[in-house]
Amino acid sequence: MTLDVQTWLDVGRKNLSEHYRTAFHESLSNPSRDYWTCVFEEHAEAALSRVADLLNEAKIQADGCLVLGGATPRKVKFKGGRKYAYQFVHTVLTALLASYEDVVRHTCHNRNCIRPDHLISGTRAENYQDERERRYLGR
């Protein structure tokens, strides 16, 4: 395991250990947030293990991206959910309760990339702007 992967997992473990339900948790409940709550509270170590497997399987490209094989982003099945690998990696490591309105943005403009420091949380509007920028740059 490389130093970066272990560092990312340590940060993820810390973030997951600090997860707690706020007073607003139930009023903001929806299927997506409920799924992630279950993952964070009941399956945190298994989720981190799955993230470690994905990161260690990924190949590093010349531009620094970590990609899994395939022409399109890989999906990950975990505890009854099915998410894109980049969504799974980012959400588990940040321990942010993602909803349908939340997206994971790629600072590298490579949807196959799962490198944690290339992934940030954002809105659909920000993601749309990223796509326009990517097309403008010809990527």
Residue pairs with C-beta under 8 A, 6 or more apart in sequence:
1 52
1 56
5 52
5 55
5 56
8 51
8 55
8 93
8 116
8 117
9 48
9 51
9 52
9 55
9 93
11 93
12 48
12 51
12 92
12 93
12 94
12 95
13 44
13 48
15 93
15 94
15 95
16 40
16 44
16 47
16 48
16 92
16 95
17 44
18 95
19 40
19 41
19 44
19 95
21 37
25 37
28 99
30 99
30 100
32 98
32 99
32 100
33 97
33 98
33 99
35 79
35 80
35 81
36 91
36 97
36 98
37 97
38 79
39 47
39 78
39 79
39 81
39 92
40 47
40 95
40 97
43 78
43 79
46 78
46 79
47 78
47 88
47 92
48 92
50 76
50 78
50 88
50 92
51 88
51 89
51 92
51 93
54 68
54 76
54 85
54 88
54 89
54 114
55 66
55 89
55 114
55 116
57 68
58 66
58 67
58 68
58 114
58 115
59 66
59 67
59 68
59 69
60 66
61 67
63 108
63 110
64 108
64 115
64 118
65 108
65 110
65 112
65 113
65 115
65 118
66 113
66 114
66 115
66 118
67 110
67 112
67 113
67 114
68 74
68 85
68 112
68 114
70 112
72 111
72 112
73 84
73 85
73 86
73 111
73 112
74 84
74 85
74 112
75 82
75 83
75 84
75 85
76 82
76 83
76 84
76 85
76 88
78 88
83 91
84 104
85 114
86 104
86 106
86 111
86 112
86 113
86 114
86 119
87 98
87 104
89 114
89 116
89 119
90 104
90 116
90 119
90 120
90 121
91 98
91 104
93 116
94 121
96 102
96 121
98 104
98 121
101 123
101 124
102 121
102 122
102 123
103 121
103 122
103 123
103 124
103 126
103 127
104 119
104 120
104 121
104 122
105 119
105 120
105 121
105 122
105 126
105 127
105 130
106 113
106 118
106 119
106 130
107 118
107 119
107 120
108 115
108 118
109 130
109 133
109 134
109 137
109 139
110 118
110 139
113 119
122 130
